[in-house]
Amino acid sequence: MELSELQEYANLYLNGIPSYRIRQEKTGVAARCLPGLYREMIAGIGESAGARAISPPEWKGGASREVIGPFRDAFSGLSGTLILMGSLSDGTATGYSDLDAVYFPPDEEFVESFGEIRRALLRATRVVLSFDHLQHHGVFVVPESIARSCSPLPASAFQGAVVLAGKPGLKLGGWEDSWKTNFFPVVNKCLALAENPGKRPRNLYGIKLFLSQLMLLPSLFLLAGGQDIHKAESFGVVKGMFGEDCVALDVATELRASWKRPRSRLFEMGVNTWPSPWDFAFAFRRFFRSPESMTGKLNNEFYEGAARLARRMKDALDI
């Protein structure tokens, strides 16, 4: 198993996301083997020549304390560094905002305390899904050696981030290639949805997932071109390059600003009592329907605009 494959599989397994079972069938690697595989790789992991130090400030409380506090407490007892990123960390959260976080365990903790990390993530998942029923990803788990050699997150992702627990200073390396995992899948999805209206998302979860992917595209594109620019600032740069072909980004931004977070007591009860909260969430949330005012904006013009922008980005990179 390649290091990048181990990283992705470990994240899926530790967070309890159902697709890890499919990954196991493809790799043939049982989850219990992951710590041993990582132990064998540690000796060959070095620090990237372009590694960059990050030192986010400590969280001082304030906005969204009701969700951030319990989320932080879920990791009590672990020795690594827990960092909160995105709009919840910098005070710009809207009803659309999910919870973006990464946990950096020391190498020895990742190897020796795999079960403890998984139990902490289970507690954290219940907090996250109770807060945002439509959250589509778990917490990133990046052992410190991997962070120094091939971080799956670029340095710009930590702009405005805060430390919830652990030491404030870390190093990220190899993040220059982190765009490769998601750029082409998002481009291909934009093209496919424009050509096949029947595959377009109808429920609120599917819509939020696609909008999130679309709004990540500018920063992925710029990173592919060697510019590590924060997501919030990437829109302006890309609009300066592609002009009117960015209309789909404007629609996505408008929907994000007016988004109403769905609330369901039944959903919260399920994720807090079901043995696997992600299994429950994936089964239940297809029932969250989008309002007509939203679906009216996600018309043919929107999807064709998203495809046009994706195509221009792909052509501009010429790769």
N, C-alpha and C positions, 0 to 999 in steps of 0.2 A: 504494500500500500504506500502510495506517495504521501509526503508530508501534508500536502494540501488536501488530499482525500481523507487522511486521518483527522485533520482539523474540522472538515465539514461533517464527517460522520460523528465525531465526538460531540459537536454542537447539537446535532439532531438527537443523538441518544441522551445526552445529559439533560436537555430540555424536555425530553419526552415527546418530541414531535413525531407523529405516526410514520412519516416518510422514512425514518431511520430503518424501518423494517425492510423497505424496498432496497435501500442502500446496502443492507446486510446481504440480501440475496444476490446483489450484483458483485459485491466484493468477497463474499464468503467469510468475512471476518466477524466473529461474535463480539458483542460489546465488551465482554469481560477481558478480551485480549488487548484492548486499546491501551491501557496503562503500560503493559509489557512492550508493546510495539513502540510506544513513545520513549520508553526507557532505552531501547536499543538505538533510537535515533538521536538522543541527546548529544552523544559524543560527536556526531557529525554536523550539529547545528552551530553555525557561527553567526556573528553579528554582521549585518549588512553594512557595506562600506558607506552607504548613505543614510544610516540610522539617524533618526531625529529624536531628541529628547522632548518630552511633553511634561508639563507640571501644572495641571489644572488646580484651581484653588479648592479648598474644602467647602462642602455644602454648609451654609449657615442657617438653613431652615427657610421659612417664608412661604412663598406660593407653592401650592400643591403638596403641602406638608402631609395631608391626609393619605396620600398614596405613596409619596417618596419615603416617608418614615417607616411604614410597615415593609416596604420593599427592601430598604436597607437592613432592617432587622432580620429579614429572612436569611441573610448571610452571616448572622452572628455565629461566632465560633470558627470561621475560616480566617486564614491569615493573609490572603491575597488582597489585591486592590480592586475596589468596585467603583466604576466611573459611570456617571449619568451623563448622557449626551442629548443633543437636540433641544426642542423648544421647551420641554419641561425643566431643563437645566438653566436656560437663559431667560426664563420668564416670558416667553412669547407664545406659550401654548394656546391652542384654540380647541374647540370641540372635536377637531379632526386628529389632534396630536395623540400619538401612541407613546410608549415608553421605550426609549432607546438606551441600552446600557451594555457595558462590557465588563466581564470579570477576568482579571489577570491573576491566575494562581501561580505561586512559585512552582518550579518544576517538580520539586519533591512532593508538594501537596497534590499536584495533578496525578502523580504516579501512586502515591501512598493513600490518598484520601478521596479516591474517585467516587465512592459511595456517598461520602459526606457532601461533596459538591453537588451530586445529583439530588440529594434530599433538600439541599438549600434552594436549588433551582425549582424544585417542585413547590416549595413554599412561596417562592417569588412569583411563579407562574400563576398561582391562585390570586395573588395581589394584582398582577398585571391584567389578567383577563376579567377580574371583577371591575377594574377601572375602565378598561377599553375592551368591550366584547369583540371588537373586530381586529384586535392585534393579530398580525400575520407572521410574526417572527419571535423567537425567544431571545434570551440573553446571549450575547457572544461570549464564549469562553476561550481565552487565548493565553496559553501558558507563556511565561515570560521569555523563554528561549525562542518560541515561535514569533512573539511580538518583535524581538530584536532582529530576526532574520527574514521573515516574510509575513508581516502583519496583513490580515485581511481588511483592515480599515486604514484609510489614509490619515495623515496628520491633521488635515483640515477638518475631519469629522469631530475632532475634539475642541474645536473653537467654541468657546462658551461653556464647555463641559465643567463638571464639578466632581470632586472625589467624595464619595459617600462613606468609604471605609478604606483603611490601608494607607500605604505611603503615597505621597503626591507625585513623585518623580518616576517616569518610565521611559523606555526607548522603543521607538517603532522603526523597523527597517523593512525594505523590500516592498513597501506599500505602493511604489510606483506602478506595479503591475496589478494592483488589486481591482482595477476596472474590468479585467478580462473575464472574471466570473459572471458578471451581470450585464455587461454592455450589449453583447450580441443577442442574448435571450430576450432582453427588453426590446431591442430593435425588431427582432423577428416577431415578437408578440404584437407590436404596433402594426406591422405589415399584415399579419394574419387577420387581425380584427377588422382592418379596413376592407380586406377582400372577402371576409366571411362573416356577415352580420349575425348569422345564427350562433356564432361562438362568443358574441359579446356578452359581458357579465350582466346579469339581471338583478341579482340580489345585492344588498348593500355591502356585504363583505367583498364580493368579487369586484365591485366598482372601486371600493377603497384600495384594494390591492393593486389594481391597474393604475389608478391615479398616483399611488405612491411610487410605483415603478417608473411611470412617465416623468414625475417630478425629480427623480433621481438621475434621469438621462443626461441633463446638462453637465452635472459634475462628473459623471462617468466619462462623457465625451472629452471634457477638458483635461481630465487626468490622463486619458489615453494620448492626448497631445502634449503631455508633459507639464500641465498646469494644475497644481493641487489647490483648488479653490473651493471654499466652503459652499455647501449646497445653497444657502440663502443668497449668496452673491453670484452664483453661477448663472442664474436666470438672466441677469442684466448683461453679462458677457456674451452669452449665447444669442440673445436678442440682437445685440450689436452685430453679430456675424450673419444671422439668418433672417432677420427682419420679420416680414409678414408670415413666414412659415412657422412662427412660434405661437400662433393663435391658440393652439391646443393647450399650451402652457398657461395662457391667460385664463382659459376656462377652468383648468384644474386649480389654479390659484384662487379663483372666485369661489369655487365649490368648497375648497379647504377653509376659506375665511368664514363661510356661512354654515359649516357642517354642524349638525346636531348629533351629539353622541347618543346612541340608543341605550336605554336602560331596561333591564329585565330582571326582576327578582328571581324568576325561575332559572334564568341563565346563571346568575350569581350563586344560587343554591347548588346548581349542577357542578360548576367548576370547583366549588369548595367542598363537595362531598364525593364526587366521582374519583375513583382511583387514578385515572389518567385525565387531567383537566383538558389537555389538548385534544384528546379523542372526543370528549364531550363537546368542546367548542367547535371542532370541524363538522360534527354531525348536526349541531343545533343552529348555527348562525346563518345557514342558508335560508332560514325563515325570516330574517330581517329584510324587509322589502324597502326599496328606495322610493321616495316621493316622486310624483309625476313631474314636479318642477325641476328635479334633478335629471331624470331620464330625458326630459325635453332638451336639455343642454348637451346631453351626450348623444348627439345625432350623427348622421352620416358625415356632416361637415367636420365635426370634432374628430372622429376616427380617421377620416381621410387627412386631416391636418396633422394628426399625430404621426401617421405613416409618412407623410411628406417630410416632416422634420427628421424622423428617424432615417429616412433614405438619404437626406442631404448630409447628415452627420456621418453616416457610413461611407458615403462617397468622398467626403472631405478627408477622412482618415486614410482612405485608399489602402486598406489592409484586409 
